[in-house]
Amino acid sequence: MSIKVGPNNVVYEGVVKNVEKSLIPQVLIVTVESPDIKTTFDIHKMLKNFEVNDRVRITISKVRPNFKEGVDLVMKGYIVSKKVGEGIYKLIISLWGFLLIVESKSDAIYNLFDYMDEIYFKVEVI
């Protein structure tokens, strides 16, 4: 699946490639990869609802997405940085202290969001 960009959101699918312990106690660092996007984010270990090799659908949205309570992971945050370098467009999002980094060769996600936009980050296992 490629990146689907709407007026208020972006949706894409990937595979959980890595789940590792952070230096911060009880926090995990998760990496999700697809051909077009690499997504890395922090999560408290009690919120993790997926395993390595799980296929997931990620939604980053300016409006609260529909979700299955107790099943899907949904977090709220803000765009804190946008960077471009070596053909990679990068968004850095603060999820109330946890970090979310989205890297893509396409500028579609980069151009959809602006500094300090309030966003919702949703991960659902498919």
C-alpha positions in Angstrom: 0.0 0.0 0.0 1.2 3.5 -0.8 0.7 6.6 1.2 -2.9 7.9 1.1 -2.9 11.7 1.8 -6.3 13.4 2.5 -7.0 17.0 3.4 -6.5 16.4 7.1 -4.7 13.1 7.4 -2.3 10.6 6.0 -2.7 6.8 6.2 -0.1 4.1 5.3 0.8 0.5 6.1 4.0 -1.0 7.3 5.6 -3.8 9.2 6.9 -3.6 12.8 10.6 -4.3 12.3 11.9 -3.6 15.7 10.8 -3.2 19.3 13.6 -2.4 21.7 14.0 -1.1 25.2 14.7 2.6 25.6 17.2 4.0 28.2 14.1 5.4 29.9 12.6 2.7 32.2 9.4 1.0 30.9 9.6 2.8 27.6 10.0 1.0 24.2 11.2 2.3 20.9 9.2 0.9 18.0 10.2 1.0 14.3 7.7 0.5 11.5 8.9 0.3 7.9 7.3 0.3 4.5 8.8 0.9 1.1 7.9 4.6 1.3 8.1 5.5 5.0 10.0 4.7 8.2 8.3 5.5 11.4 9.9 5.4 14.8 8.1 6.1 18.1 8.4 5.8 21.8 5.7 4.0 23.8 5.1 2.9 27.3 5.4 -0.9 27.5 1.9 -1.2 29.0 0.4 0.4 25.8 2.1 -1.9 23.3 -0.5 -3.8 21.3 1.7 -5.3 18.6 4.8 -7.5 18.0 7.7 -7.6 15.6 6.5 -8.6 12.1 2.9 -7.5 12.7 1.4 -5.5 9.8 0.0 -2.2 11.0 -1.9 0.7 9.5 -0.8 4.1 10.7 -2.9 7.2 10.6 -1.6 10.7 11.4 -4.5 13.1 11.4 -5.5 16.7 12.3 -8.8 15.4 13.5 -9.5 12.5 15.9 -9.7 9.3 13.9 -12.2 6.5 14.5 -10.7 3.7 16.5 -11.5 0.6 18.4 -11.2 1.4 22.1 -8.9 -1.0 23.9 -7.6 -2.4 20.6 -6.0 0.5 18.6 -3.3 2.7 19.9 -4.2 6.4 19.6 -2.0 9.3 21.0 -2.3 13.0 20.7 0.6 15.4 20.1 2.2 18.3 18.2 4.5 18.8 15.3 7.7 20.2 16.8 10.2 20.0 14.0 10.3 19.6 10.2 13.6 18.7 8.5 14.8 18.0 5.0 18.2 16.4 4.2 19.7 14.0 1.6 16.3 13.5 -0.1 14.5 12.6 3.2 11.6 14.6 4.6 11.3 14.2 8.3 8.6 15.2 10.8 9.3 15.1 14.5 6.2 14.9 16.7 5.9 15.2 20.5 3.3 12.9 21.9 3.3 14.5 25.3 6.9 13.6 25.9 7.1 10.5 23.8 8.7 11.1 20.4 7.4 10.1 16.9 9.7 10.4 13.9 8.3 10.0 10.4 10.8 9.8 7.5 9.8 9.7 3.9 11.3 10.2 0.4 8.0 11.8 -0.5 7.2 15.4 0.6 3.4 14.6 0.9 3.4 14.1 4.6 5.9 16.9 5.2 3.7 19.4 3.3 0.4 18.3 5.0 1.5 19.4 8.4 2.9 22.6 9.9 4.8 23.5 13.0 2.7 23.1 16.2 -0.2 21.4 14.4 -2.1 19.3 16.9 -2.2 15.7 15.5 -3.5 12.3 16.4 -1.3 9.2 15.9 -3.1 5.9 15.4 -1.7 2.4 15.1 -3.9 -0.5 14.3 -2.8 -4.1 13.7 -4.2 -5.4 10.4 
